[in-house]
Amino acid sequence: MTTLLYRGHDYVQHKEAVAKQPVRLTYRRNVYTSRVASTSQKHPILTYRGAHYQK
């Protein structure tokens, strides 16, 4: 078991650490740009006390 320190107090962790495989992240340019383009079109024109603005 592993002894840990939290706010100045030692304690023993009751669970064993689980070894997991690392996750490899990928950047997909086409997906990112299509999502950015689709969200930019969904902003309506809002009106507050006669003043028009877009969020």
PDB file with SEQRES, HELIX, SHEET and CRYST1 records, atoms N, CA, C and O in Angstrom:
SEQRES   1 A   55  MET THR THR LEU LEU TYR ARG GLY HIS ASP TYR VAL GLN          
SEQRES   2 A   55  HIS LYS GLU ALA VAL ALA LYS GLN PRO VAL ARG LEU THR          
SEQRES   3 A   55  TYR ARG ARG ASN VAL TYR THR SER ARG VAL ALA SER THR          
SEQRES   4 A   55  SER GLN LYS HIS PRO ILE LEU THR TYR ARG GLY ALA HIS          
SEQRES   5 A   55  TYR GLN LYS                                                  
HELIX    1 AA1 ARG A   29  SER A   40  1                                  12    
SHEET    1 AA1 2 THR A   3  TYR A   6  0                                        
SHEET    2 AA1 2 HIS A   9  VAL A  12 -1                                        
SHEET    1 AA2 2 ILE A  45  TYR A  48  0                                        
SHEET    2 AA2 2 ALA A  51  GLN A  54 -1                                        
CRYST1    1.000    1.000    1.000  90.00  90.00  90.00 P 1           1          
ATOM      1  N   MET A   1       0.830  -1.179   0.000  1.00  0.00           N  
ATOM      2  CA  MET A   1       0.000   0.000   0.000  1.00  0.00           C  
ATOM      3  C   MET A   1       0.880   1.250   0.000  1.00  0.00           C  
ATOM      4  O   MET A   1       2.026   1.226   0.448  1.00  0.00           O  
ATOM      5  N   THR A   2       0.326   2.315  -0.501  1.00  0.00           N  
ATOM      6  CA  THR A   2       1.053   3.564  -0.629  1.00  0.00           C  
ATOM      7  C   THR A   2       0.658   4.513   0.493  1.00  0.00           C  
ATOM      8  O   THR A   2      -0.528   4.662   0.787  1.00  0.00           O  
ATOM      9  N   THR A   3       1.636   5.156   1.124  1.00  0.00           N  
ATOM     10  CA  THR A   3       1.355   6.169   2.134  1.00  0.00           C  
ATOM     11  C   THR A   3       1.283   7.518   1.442  1.00  0.00           C  
ATOM     12  O   THR A   3       2.213   7.923   0.745  1.00  0.00           O  
ATOM     13  N   LEU A   4       0.174   8.206   1.640  1.00  0.00           N  
ATOM     14  CA  LEU A   4      -0.049   9.494   1.005  1.00  0.00           C  
ATOM     15  C   LEU A   4      -0.105  10.588   2.055  1.00  0.00           C  
ATOM     16  O   LEU A   4      -0.318  10.317   3.237  1.00  0.00           O  
ATOM     17  N   LEU A   5       0.087  11.825   1.619  1.00  0.00           N  
ATOM     18  CA  LEU A   5       0.056  12.977   2.507  1.00  0.00           C  
ATOM     19  C   LEU A   5      -1.037  13.917   2.030  1.00  0.00           C  
ATOM     20  O   LEU A   5      -1.043  14.323   0.868  1.00  0.00           O  
ATOM     21  N   TYR A   6      -1.972  14.268   2.925  1.00  0.00           N  
ATOM     22  CA  TYR A   6      -3.045  15.189   2.583  1.00  0.00           C  
ATOM     23  C   TYR A   6      -3.218  16.169   3.726  1.00  0.00           C  
ATOM     24  O   TYR A   6      -3.549  15.772   4.844  1.00  0.00           O  
ATOM     25  N   ARG A   7      -2.996  17.445   3.453  1.00  0.00           N  
ATOM     26  CA  ARG A   7      -3.113  18.514   4.455  1.00  0.00           C  
ATOM     27  C   ARG A   7      -2.313  18.207   5.718  1.00  0.00           C  
ATOM     28  O   ARG A   7      -2.775  18.428   6.837  1.00  0.00           O  
ATOM     29  N   GLY A   8      -1.125  17.702   5.513  1.00  0.00           N  
ATOM     30  CA  GLY A   8      -0.225  17.460   6.625  1.00  0.00           C  
ATOM     31  C   GLY A   8      -0.443  16.151   7.352  1.00  0.00           C  
ATOM     32  O   GLY A   8       0.270  15.869   8.315  1.00  0.00           O  
ATOM     33  N   HIS A   9      -1.396  15.346   6.934  1.00  0.00           N  
ATOM     34  CA  HIS A   9      -1.670  14.068   7.592  1.00  0.00           C  
ATOM     35  C   HIS A   9      -1.338  12.920   6.643  1.00  0.00           C  
ATOM     36  O   HIS A   9      -1.695  12.944   5.465  1.00  0.00           O  
ATOM     37  N   ASP A  10      -0.645  11.909   7.182  1.00  0.00           N  
ATOM     38  CA  ASP A  10      -0.342  10.714   6.405  1.00  0.00           C  
ATOM     39  C   ASP A  10      -1.524   9.760   6.467  1.00  0.00           C  
ATOM     40  O   ASP A  10      -2.165   9.625   7.509  1.00  0.00           O  
ATOM     41  N   TYR A  11      -1.805   9.111   5.375  1.00  0.00           N  
ATOM     42  CA  TYR A  11      -2.809   8.056   5.379  1.00  0.00           C  
ATOM     43  C   TYR A  11      -2.429   7.011   4.352  1.00  0.00           C  
ATOM     44  O   TYR A  11      -1.637   7.266   3.445  1.00  0.00           O  
ATOM     45  N   VAL A  12      -3.007   5.825   4.508  1.00  0.00           N  
ATOM     46  CA  VAL A  12      -2.705   4.703   3.634  1.00  0.00           C  
ATOM     47  C   VAL A  12      -3.846   4.547   2.645  1.00  0.00           C  
ATOM     48  O   VAL A  12      -5.015   4.498   3.025  1.00  0.00           O  
ATOM     49  N   GLN A  13      -3.492   4.471   1.378  1.00  0.00           N  
ATOM     50  CA  GLN A  13      -4.499   4.262   0.349  1.00  0.00           C  
ATOM     51  C   GLN A  13      -4.918   2.804   0.374  1.00  0.00           C  
ATOM     52  O   GLN A  13      -4.066   1.915   0.383  1.00  0.00           O  
ATOM     53  N   HIS A  14      -6.229   2.544   0.386  1.00  0.00           N  
ATOM     54  CA  HIS A  14      -6.729   1.189   0.518  1.00  0.00           C  
ATOM     55  C   HIS A  14      -6.915   0.486  -0.808  1.00  0.00           C  
ATOM     56  O   HIS A  14      -7.199  -0.711  -0.840  1.00  0.00           O  
ATOM     57  N   LYS A  15      -6.760   1.212  -1.905  1.00  0.00           N  
ATOM     58  CA  LYS A  15      -6.904   0.590  -3.220  1.00  0.00           C  
ATOM     59  C   LYS A  15      -5.555   0.572  -3.911  1.00  0.00           C  
ATOM     60  O   LYS A  15      -4.726   1.462  -3.723  1.00  0.00           O  
ATOM     61  N   GLU A  16      -5.357  -0.453  -4.707  1.00  0.00           N  
ATOM     62  CA  GLU A  16      -4.143  -0.520  -5.517  1.00  0.00           C  
ATOM     63  C   GLU A  16      -4.320   0.360  -6.745  1.00  0.00           C  
ATOM     64  O   GLU A  16      -5.428   0.502  -7.263  1.00  0.00           O  
ATOM     65  N   ALA A  17      -3.247   0.939  -7.198  1.00  0.00           N  
ATOM     66  CA  ALA A  17      -3.281   1.748  -8.410  1.00  0.00           C  
ATOM     67  C   ALA A  17      -3.471   0.836  -9.615  1.00  0.00           C  
ATOM     68  O   ALA A  17      -2.843  -0.219  -9.713  1.00  0.00           O  
ATOM     69  N   VAL A  18      -4.329   1.246 -10.516  1.00  0.00           N  
ATOM     70  CA  VAL A  18      -4.611   0.463 -11.715  1.00  0.00           C  
ATOM     71  C   VAL A  18      -3.775   1.015 -12.862  1.00  0.00           C  
ATOM     72  O   VAL A  18      -3.814   2.209 -13.158  1.00  0.00           O  
ATOM     73  N   ALA A  19      -3.028   0.140 -13.495  1.00  0.00           N  
ATOM     74  CA  ALA A  19      -2.212   0.560 -14.639  1.00  0.00           C  
ATOM     75  C   ALA A  19      -3.089   0.573 -15.885  1.00  0.00           C  
ATOM     76  O   ALA A  19      -3.618  -0.465 -16.282  1.00  0.00           O  
ATOM     77  N   LYS A  20      -3.244   1.727 -16.497  1.00  0.00           N  
ATOM     78  CA  LYS A  20      -4.054   1.857 -17.708  1.00  0.00           C  
ATOM     79  C   LYS A  20      -3.165   2.214 -18.886  1.00  0.00           C  
ATOM     80  O   LYS A  20      -2.105   2.820 -18.728  1.00  0.00           O  
ATOM     81  N   GLN A  21      -3.611   1.835 -20.048  1.00  0.00           N  
ATOM     82  CA  GLN A  21      -2.889   2.207 -21.255  1.00  0.00           C  
ATOM     83  C   GLN A  21      -3.135   3.689 -21.533  1.00  0.00           C  
ATOM     84  O   GLN A  21      -4.259   4.161 -21.361  1.00  0.00           O  
ATOM     85  N   PRO A  22      -2.125   4.426 -21.954  1.00  0.00           N  
ATOM     86  CA  PRO A  22      -2.336   5.846 -22.265  1.00  0.00           C  
ATOM     87  C   PRO A  22      -3.241   6.005 -23.491  1.00  0.00           C  
ATOM     88  O   PRO A  22      -3.250   5.166 -24.392  1.00  0.00           O  
ATOM     89  N   VAL A  23      -3.988   7.086 -23.498  1.00  0.00           N  
ATOM     90  CA  VAL A  23      -4.886   7.381 -24.605  1.00  0.00           C  
ATOM     91  C   VAL A  23      -4.172   8.339 -25.544  1.00  0.00           C  
ATOM     92  O   VAL A  23      -3.654   9.370 -25.115  1.00  0.00           O  
ATOM     93  N   ARG A  24      -4.145   7.999 -26.808  1.00  0.00           N  
ATOM     94  CA  ARG A  24      -3.508   8.867 -27.789  1.00  0.00           C  
ATOM     95  C   ARG A  24      -4.566   9.774 -28.408  1.00  0.00           C  
ATOM     96  O   ARG A  24      -5.520   9.298 -29.023  1.00  0.00           O  
ATOM     97  N   LEU A  25      -4.389  11.079 -28.240  1.00  0.00           N  
ATOM     98  CA  LEU A  25      -5.333  12.042 -28.767  1.00  0.00           C  
ATOM     99  C   LEU A  25      -4.929  12.428 -30.183  1.00  0.00           C  
ATOM    100  O   LEU A  25      -3.743  12.528 -30.497  1.00  0.00           O  
ATOM    101  N   THR A  26      -5.917  12.642 -31.023  1.00  0.00           N  
ATOM    102  CA  THR A  26      -5.641  13.033 -32.397  1.00  0.00           C  
ATOM    103  C   THR A  26      -6.347  14.341 -32.713  1.00  0.00           C  
ATOM    104  O   THR A  26      -7.379  14.662 -32.123  1.00  0.00           O  
ATOM    105  N   TYR A  27      -5.796  15.074 -33.626  1.00  0.00           N  
ATOM    106  CA  TYR A  27      -6.375  16.327 -34.080  1.00  0.00           C  
ATOM    107  C   TYR A  27      -6.912  16.100 -35.482  1.00  0.00           C  
ATOM    108  O   TYR A  27      -6.164  15.770 -36.402  1.00  0.00           O  
ATOM    109  N   ARG A  28      -8.204  16.278 -35.634  1.00  0.00           N  
ATOM    110  CA  ARG A  28      -8.831  16.107 -36.933  1.00  0.00           C  
ATOM    111  C   ARG A  28      -9.291  17.466 -37.414  1.00  0.00           C  
ATOM    112  O   ARG A  28     -10.313  17.987 -36.969  1.00  0.00           O  
ATOM    113  N   ARG A  29      -8.537  18.021 -38.311  1.00  0.00           N  
ATOM    114  CA  ARG A  29      -8.791  19.382 -38.778  1.00  0.00           C  
ATOM    115  C   ARG A  29     -10.170  19.523 -39.415  1.00  0.00           C  
ATOM    116  O   ARG A  29     -10.864  20.509 -39.165  1.00  0.00           O  
ATOM    117  N   ASN A  30     -10.573  18.561 -40.227  1.00  0.00           N  
ATOM    118  CA  ASN A  30     -11.862  18.663 -40.921  1.00  0.00           C  
ATOM    119  C   ASN A  30     -13.021  18.681 -39.931  1.00  0.00           C  
ATOM    120  O   ASN A  30     -13.956  19.466 -40.088  1.00  0.00           O  
ATOM    121  N   VAL A  31     -12.970  17.838 -38.931  1.00  0.00           N  
ATOM    122  CA  VAL A  31     -14.043  17.782 -37.936  1.00  0.00           C  
ATOM    123  C   VAL A  31     -14.088  19.079 -37.149  1.00  0.00           C  
ATOM    124  O   VAL A  31     -15.164  19.629 -36.917  1.00  0.00           O  
ATOM    125  N   TYR A  32     -12.923  19.574 -36.735  1.00  0.00           N  
ATOM    126  CA  TYR A  32     -12.867  20.802 -35.949  1.00  0.00           C  
ATOM    127  C   TYR A  32     -13.411  21.995 -36.730  1.00  0.00           C  
ATOM    128  O   TYR A  32     -14.233  22.754 -36.216  1.00  0.00           O  
ATOM    129  N   THR A  33     -12.957  22.160 -37.963  1.00  0.00           N  
ATOM    130  CA  THR A  33     -13.401  23.319 -38.742  1.00  0.00           C  
ATOM    131  C   THR A  33     -14.881  23.231 -39.089  1.00  0.00           C  
ATOM    132  O   THR A  33     -15.559  24.258 -39.123  1.00  0.00           O  
ATOM    133  N   SER A  34     -15.398  22.040 -39.347  1.00  0.00           N  
ATOM    134  CA  SER A  34     -16.825  21.920 -39.653  1.00  0.00           C  
ATOM    135  C   SER A  34     -17.673  22.230 -38.421  1.00  0.00           C  
ATOM    136  O   SER A  34     -18.737  22.836 -38.553  1.00  0.00           O  
ATOM    137  N   ARG A  35     -17.237  21.837 -37.244  1.00  0.00           N  
ATOM    138  CA  ARG A  35     -17.986  22.138 -36.024  1.00  0.00           C  
ATOM    139  C   ARG A  35     -17.927  23.617 -35.685  1.00  0.00           C  
ATOM    140  O   ARG A  35     -18.921  24.186 -35.234  1.00  0.00           O  
ATOM    141  N   VAL A  36     -16.799  24.238 -35.890  1.00  0.00           N  
ATOM    142  CA  VAL A  36     -16.692  25.677 -35.645  1.00  0.00           C  
ATOM    143  C   VAL A  36     -17.599  26.435 -36.603  1.00  0.00           C  
ATOM    144  O   VAL A  36     -18.270  27.386 -36.201  1.00  0.00           O  
ATOM    145  N   ALA A  37     -17.626  26.028 -37.856  1.00  0.00           N  
ATOM    146  CA  ALA A  37     -18.467  26.691 -38.847  1.00  0.00           C  
ATOM    147  C   ALA A  37     -19.944  26.498 -38.530  1.00  0.00           C  
ATOM    148  O   ALA A  37     -20.731  27.428 -38.703  1.00  0.00           O  
ATOM    149  N   SER A  38     -20.340  25.309 -38.070  1.00  0.00           N  
ATOM    150  CA  SER A  38     -21.753  25.058 -37.790  1.00  0.00           C  
ATOM    151  C   SER A  38     -22.228  25.815 -36.554  1.00  0.00           C  
ATOM    152  O   SER A  38     -23.382  26.241 -36.503  1.00  0.00           O  
ATOM    153  N   THR A  39     -21.358  25.990 -35.552  1.00  0.00           N  
ATOM    154  CA  THR A  39     -21.778  26.717 -34.358  1.00  0.00           C  
ATOM    155  C   THR A  39     -21.817  28.211 -34.590  1.00  0.00           C  
ATOM    156  O   THR A  39     -22.600  28.905 -33.941  1.00  0.00           O  
ATOM    157  N   SER A  40     -21.006  28.727 -35.486  1.00  0.00           N  
ATOM    158  CA  SER A  40     -21.005  30.168 -35.724  1.00  0.00           C  
ATOM    159  C   SER A  40     -22.280  30.620 -36.424  1.00  0.00           C  
ATOM    160  O   SER A  40     -22.634  31.797 -36.340  1.00  0.00           O  
ATOM    161  N   GLN A  41     -22.972  29.730 -37.103  1.00  0.00           N  
ATOM    162  CA  GLN A  41     -24.194  30.083 -37.799  1.00  0.00           C  
ATOM    163  C   GLN A  41     -25.410  30.029 -36.879  1.00  0.00           C  
ATOM    164  O   GLN A  41     -26.473  30.523 -37.256  1.00  0.00           O  
ATOM    165  N   LYS A  42     -25.293  29.451 -35.699  1.00  0.00           N  
ATOM    166  CA  LYS A  42     -26.435  29.260 -34.812  1.00  0.00           C  
ATOM    167  C   LYS A  42     -26.642  30.412 -33.833  1.00  0.00           C  
ATOM    168  O   LYS A  42     -27.506  30.311 -32.962  1.00  0.00           O  
ATOM    169  N   HIS A  43     -25.891  31.493 -33.941  1.00  0.00           N  
ATOM    170  CA  HIS A  43     -26.034  32.599 -33.001  1.00  0.00           C  
ATOM    171  C   HIS A  43     -27.109  33.563 -33.496  1.00  0.00           C  
ATOM    172  O   HIS A  43     -26.911  34.253 -34.497  1.00  0.00           O  
ATOM    173  N   PRO A  44     -28.236  33.613 -32.806  1.00  0.00           N  
ATOM    174  CA  PRO A  44     -29.297  34.516 -33.235  1.00  0.00           C  
ATOM    175  C   PRO A  44     -28.992  35.958 -32.836  1.00  0.00           C  
ATOM    176  O   PRO A  44     -28.137  36.215 -31.989  1.00  0.00           O  
ATOM    177  N   ILE A  45     -29.687  36.865 -33.443  1.00  0.00           N  
ATOM    178  CA  ILE A  45     -29.577  38.266 -33.056  1.00  0.00           C  
ATOM    179  C   ILE A  45     -30.491  38.476 -31.863  1.00  0.00           C  
ATOM    180  O   ILE A  45     -31.692  38.216 -31.944  1.00  0.00           O  
ATOM    181  N   LEU A  46     -29.939  38.939 -30.769  1.00  0.00           N  
ATOM    182  CA  LEU A  46     -30.683  39.129 -29.531  1.00  0.00           C  
ATOM    183  C   LEU A  46     -30.995  40.603 -29.332  1.00  0.00           C  
ATOM    184  O   LEU A  46     -30.267  41.469 -29.818  1.00  0.00           O  
ATOM    185  N   THR A  47     -32.076  40.886 -28.619  1.00  0.00           N  
ATOM    186  CA  THR A  47     -32.473  42.264 -28.349  1.00  0.00           C  
ATOM    187  C   THR A  47     -32.668  42.427 -26.852  1.00  0.00           C  
ATOM    188  O   THR A  47     -33.376  41.641 -26.222  1.00  0.00           O  
ATOM    189  N   TYR A  48     -32.038  43.450 -26.282  1.00  0.00           N  
ATOM    190  CA  TYR A  48     -32.196  43.764 -24.874  1.00  0.00           C  
ATOM    191  C   TYR A  48     -32.402  45.265 -24.738  1.00  0.00           C  
ATOM    192  O   TYR A  48     -31.505  46.054 -25.034  1.00  0.00           O  
ATOM    193  N   ARG A  49     -33.586  45.652 -24.290  1.00  0.00           N  
ATOM    194  CA  ARG A  49     -33.961  47.056 -24.113  1.00  0.00           C  
ATOM    195  C   ARG A  49     -33.716  47.875 -25.375  1.00  0.00           C  
ATOM    196  O   ARG A  49     -33.238  49.008 -25.319  1.00  0.00           O  
ATOM    197  N   GLY A  50     -34.053  47.279 -26.504  1.00  0.00           N  
ATOM    198  CA  GLY A  50     -33.949  47.981 -27.767  1.00  0.00           C  
ATOM    199  C   GLY A  50     -32.596  47.878 -28.443  1.00  0.00           C  
ATOM    200  O   GLY A  50     -32.457  48.288 -29.595  1.00  0.00           O  
ATOM    201  N   ALA A  51     -31.594  47.341 -27.759  1.00  0.00           N  
ATOM    202  CA  ALA A  51     -30.248  47.204 -28.340  1.00  0.00           C  
ATOM    203  C   ALA A  51     -30.110  45.795 -28.899  1.00  0.00           C  
ATOM    204  O   ALA A  51     -30.415  44.818 -28.214  1.00  0.00           O  
ATOM    205  N   HIS A  52     -29.654  45.690 -30.138  1.00  0.00           N  
ATOM    206  CA  HIS A  52     -29.483  44.401 -30.801  1.00  0.00           C  
ATOM    207  C   HIS A  52     -28.013  43.976 -30.695  1.00  0.00           C  
ATOM    208  O   HIS A  52     -27.106  44.787 -30.874  1.00  0.00           O  
ATOM    209  N   TYR A  53     -27.800  42.701 -30.403  1.00  0.00           N  
ATOM    210  CA  TYR A  53     -26.447  42.162 -30.320  1.00  0.00           C  
ATOM    211  C   TYR A  53     -26.481  40.674 -30.619  1.00  0.00           C  
ATOM    212  O   TYR A  53     -27.535  40.040 -30.590  1.00  0.00           O  
ATOM    213  N   GLN A  54     -25.313  40.132 -30.905  1.00  0.00           N  
ATOM    214  CA  GLN A  54     -25.161  38.694 -31.120  1.00  0.00           C  
ATOM    215  C   GLN A  54     -24.276  38.134 -30.031  1.00  0.00           C  
ATOM    216  O   GLN A  54     -23.289  38.746 -29.622  1.00  0.00           O  
ATOM    217  N   LYS A  55     -24.647  36.976 -29.581  1.00  0.00           N  
ATOM    218  CA  LYS A  55     -23.856  36.340 -28.523  1.00  0.00           C  
ATOM    219  C   LYS A  55     -22.694  35.608 -29.134  1.00  0.00           C  
ATOM    220  O   LYS A  55     -21.900  35.001 -28.416  1.00  0.00           O  
TER     221      LYS A  55                                                      
END                                                                             
